[in-house]
Amino acid sequence: MPVYTLPELPYDYSALAPVISPEIIELHHDKHHAAYVKGANDTLEQLAEARAEEQWASLGGLEKNLAFHLSGHILHSVYWQNMTGPNDGGGEPLAADGVGELAEAIRESFGSFAAFRAQLSKAAATTQGSGWGVLAHEPLSGRLIVEQVYDHQGNVGQGATPLLVFDAWEHAFYLQYRNQKADFVEAMWQVVNWQDVGRRLAAARSRTDVLLLAPRPAPERPAP
């Protein structure tokens, strides 16, 4: 049985139009995301064979392949959930919509929603080659950070949890936006599902001791 499986889309192919065309959604999910899932499963099998045969010379390349495919699978799985139809998403997170915790976290970490939006847009639009712009929760400080991810796994703070991801690979937009990556990133703000982003922040904050950088103090023994 495969370890990783392709998740179903939470909407139909046309749900994000006109921001993202049905053709792009179908190809992106059914072909590109599916390829990362298959790649991760195939690499796990190849690693098992390498261990069994003690072919350690192939380990470096296989581990790199696993990181690439697995990170692609994870980021795409977040990406689909991060979006909703233009009539239901977009704008900015507001307390009146039940995402006040997220709105306050953005203000504390970036100064304002406008400043955060500008930074994430630039991170996605100016990623060298293929990659992502990512809003993540950084567990050591408890703050939100923007990460510029090359391919699927570069420039990432270890332990950070992705909350909102903008796919800036050409397969995410080229059929519709051609070479205007910045226009695609700007349009993406119309379909952000802030409810999903807010749930991810709450989940990230609920996980304590994600990074154990120092031993926990031993419990005090009761007096005899």
Secondary structure, 3 states (H helix, E strand, C coil): CCCCCCCCCCCCCCCCCCCCCHHHHHHHHHHHHHHHHHHHHHHHHHHHHHHHHCCHHHHHHHHHHHHHHHHHHHHHHHHHHCECCCCCCCCCCCHHHCCHHHHHHHHHHHCCHHHHHHHHHHHHHCCCCCEEEEEEEECCCCEEEEEEEECCCCCCCCCCEEEEEEECCHHHCHHHHCCCHHHHHHHHCCCECHHHHHHHHHHHHHCCCCCCCCCCCCCCCCCC
